[in-house]
Each structure stands twice: as C-alpha cells, then as structure tokens.
Amino acid sequence: MFFKLRSLVAGDLVDVTLADGVSAQFKVTDVVQYLKTTFPDQLVYAGHGQSTLQLVTCGGTFDSQTGHYLSNIVVYTSLVTLIPPVSPTAVPMAVPPAVSP
C-alpha cells in the first residue's frame, strides 16, 4: 500500500476512512525524501496546530548488505474535508428502465 507513496505529488488527494465511517480527505502539500541518519522526527511527528496526516515509507537507495533502505519518503498533507458516513437507513432506489411508447 505504501509502495506507491513516492508517486504522489502536491495537489493529489488521499482519502482515509475512519472507524466511525467518516471519510477524511487530505490534500498532498509536499513529498520529501530524507536520509534515515538525518530524519527530522519533530518536523514529521510533532503537532502542527492543524489537522494533517504524514505518510512515511522507506525509499531511496537500498543497502543490500543491511537489507534496508537508506532513506524515508514523507508525504505531507492537510485536511480538506470530512464526509459523513452514508446513513444505513438510506437505501438506494433502483431506477426503472425507460418505457418505449
């Protein structure tokens, strides 16, 4: 799932379905690659005073001796909208086929 994070670009949308059925839509603001040796923990994981989502995965050069990537890719986002869940009582109605005269 996170393998394709590196292909996201600023402006892309990321949808997350929460446990209560609400869909949170986030807009990608930046995609950055950091060496693991200089990973900015506070920048990535600290609160920013707004609703954000940071997605983190491995990336960059693969070190075959250690079996690990040397970098992390971080996708920064900001909340765009919350979409309430569809009411379980709302049943979609079938549209009858058109009748020819």
HUURQUI-V719549 format. One record per helix or strand. SS is the DSSP state (helix for helix, strand for strand). FROM is the first residue (numbers start at 0). LEN is the number of residues. If there is no record, write none. Layout:
SS,FROM,LEN
SS,FROM,LEN
This chain:
helix,1,6
strand,12,5
strand,22,13
helix,35,3
helix,40,5
strand,51,12
strand,67,16
